[in-house]
Amino acid sequence: PACRSTPAYQGDKHDILATYQYRKLRSDLPGKVRVPAAVAAAEGSLRSRGYGIRTSSATEDRGRVEAVPPDAGLFEEVVVEVEAVGAATRVEILIEPMGDESRSRAIMDGVLTRLGL
């Protein structure tokens, strides 16, 4: 069922927990990762997969990237939100309209690789 969460470790050392639930993949990265760096990594990960960046914005506290796949159907887009949460930097990936765990995890792997995690 879509409401069940699916946790899995990702990253170079397989030490970054990312949980997929309600069409969204969420991971809390170490606080040393600044929001603008995570947003830039998300942009790079998406571009390398052929996505077109529709919008991208970042402050030290939060950021957002909206992208469309090269073969986009109606309402298809990827939204990556980044937010400083306590001592962590939270990254959330949502693929609209239906969600896609494997694509979300592939994008997250690209983000983590670009951040050296």
RAGI-V214928 format. One record per run of one state. SS is the DSSP state (~ for helix, > for strand, _ for the rest). FROM is the first residue (numbers start at 0). TO is the last residue. Records with the same first field share a line. If there is no record, write none. Layout:
BEGIN
SS->FROM-TO + FROM-TO
END
This chain:
BEGIN
_->0-4 + 10-14 + 21-22 + 30-33 + 48-50 + 58-60 + 68-75 + 85-86 + 96-99 + 114-116
>->5-9 + 15-20 + 23-29 + 51-57 + 61-67 + 76-84 + 87-95
~->34-47 + 100-113
END
